[in-house]
Amino acid sequence: MKTPFVNLLLSLILACATGHAATQVVQNGQSLQAALTNAASGDVLLLENGFYNEDCVVANKAITIKSLSANINLVQLRSITVNNAPGPSSFFHLRLSADFNATGSAVVTIQGCTVDGSVSVNQGGLTLRNCTVDGDVTVDDAADGDLKAFHTNVGGSMSVTKGGLTLLKCTVDVDVTVADTLGAANRELETIVLQSTIVERF
């Protein structure tokens, strides 16, 4: 016979277990958008190789999407839009045939990805690592966030307003623009460019 203490302990363990982020494998042929809609904030979606012919929208939740393969050409999507994510969102080893957009979200990290279109973040920060972006990279109204890029190639221009900028070992084919760099309490936000190539200097 279970004591009240044991029942309470089991209830607490069960509550903690169900509160943790879940990891779900999405198979080729399944709807990624359906998986995103059903996911909870903090969940991780692992994608099997294939072309997910969808324009995916992540709304009001922080999600991580990863390819099961480190080869970026094996998992392809059309586009990703992130709206009002309450925490950091991350995307790993994906290829997008169109754009990546985020609005009103916390820091977005894109790593090991190829974006055939542009990357745009409004009211949030952006970190790019080991990426190729054919179009422009724009962070507008970063709200004291930053645009950080490491080992990334950008085929268009790069711009940030109301945020700091860090570039390390990057190539930008057009120009780099930094505007309105005074943050909260008139704090000057940093611009750091190291070992990078910019065709038209900012």
Secondary structure as the mmCIF struct_conf table of DSSP 4:
data_model
#
loop_
_struct_conf.conf_type_id
_struct_conf.id
_struct_conf.beg_label_comp_id
_struct_conf.beg_label_asym_id
_struct_conf.beg_label_seq_id
_struct_conf.end_label_comp_id
_struct_conf.end_label_asym_id
_struct_conf.end_label_seq_id
HELX_RH_AL_P HELX_RH_AL_P1 PRO A 4 GLY A 19
BEND BEND1 HIS A 20 HIS A 20
HELX_LH_PP_P HELX_LH_PP_P1 ALA A 21 ALA A 22
STRN STRN1 THR A 23 VAL A 26
HELX_LH_PP_P HELX_LH_PP_P2 GLN A 27 GLN A 27
TURN_TY1_P TURN_TY1_P1 ASN A 28 GLY A 29
BEND BEND2 GLN A 30 GLN A 30
HELX_RH_AL_P HELX_RH_AL_P2 LEU A 32 ASN A 38
HELX_LH_PP_P HELX_LH_PP_P3 ALA A 39 ALA A 40
TURN_TY1_P TURN_TY1_P2 SER A 41 GLY A 42
STRN STRN2 VAL A 44 LEU A 47
HELX_LH_PP_P HELX_LH_PP_P4 GLU A 48 GLU A 48
BEND BEND3 ASN A 49 ASN A 49
STRN STRN3 GLY A 50 ALA A 59
BEND BEND4 ASN A 60 LYS A 61
STRN STRN4 THR A 64 SER A 67
BEND BEND5 LEU A 68 ALA A 70
TURN_TY1_P TURN_TY1_P3 ILE A 72 ASN A 73
BEND BEND6 LEU A 74 LEU A 74
STRN STRN5 VAL A 75 ASN A 83
BEND BEND7 ASN A 84 ASN A 84
BEND BEND8 PRO A 86 GLY A 87
STRN STRN6 SER A 89 PHE A 92
BEND BEND9 HIS A 93 HIS A 93
STRN STRN7 ARG A 95 LEU A 96
BEND BEND10 SER A 97 ALA A 98
STRN STRN8 PHE A 100 THR A 103
BEND BEND11 GLY A 104 GLY A 104
BEND BEND12 ALA A 106 ALA A 106
STRN STRN9 VAL A 108 GLN A 111
BEND BEND13 GLY A 112 GLY A 112
STRN STRN10 THR A 114 VAL A 115
BEND BEND14 ASP A 116 GLY A 117
STRN STRN11 VAL A 119 ASN A 122
BEND BEND15 GLN A 123 GLY A 124
STRN STRN12 LEU A 126 ARG A 129
BEND BEND16 ASN A 130 ASN A 130
STRN STRN13 THR A 132 VAL A 133
BEND BEND17 ASP A 134 GLY A 135
STRN STRN14 VAL A 137 ASP A 140
TURN_TY1_P TURN_TY1_P4 ALA A 143 ASP A 144
STRN STRN15 ASP A 146 PHE A 150
BEND BEND18 HIS A 151 HIS A 151
STRN STRN16 ASN A 153 VAL A 154
BEND BEND19 GLY A 155 GLY A 156
STRN STRN17 MET A 158 THR A 161
BEND BEND20 LYS A 162 GLY A 163
STRN STRN18 GLY A 164 LEU A 168
BEND BEND21 LYS A 169 LYS A 169
STRN STRN19 THR A 171 ALA A 179
STRN STRN20 LEU A 182 LEU A 182
HELX_RH_3T_P HELX_RH_3T_P1 ALA A 184 ASN A 186
HELX_LH_PP_P HELX_LH_PP_P5 ARG A 187 ARG A 187
STRN STRN21 GLU A 188 GLU A 188
HELX_LH_PP_P HELX_LH_PP_P6 LEU A 189 GLU A 190
STRN STRN22 THR A 191 LEU A 194
BEND BEND22 GLN A 195 GLN A 195
STRN STRN23 THR A 197 GLU A 200
#
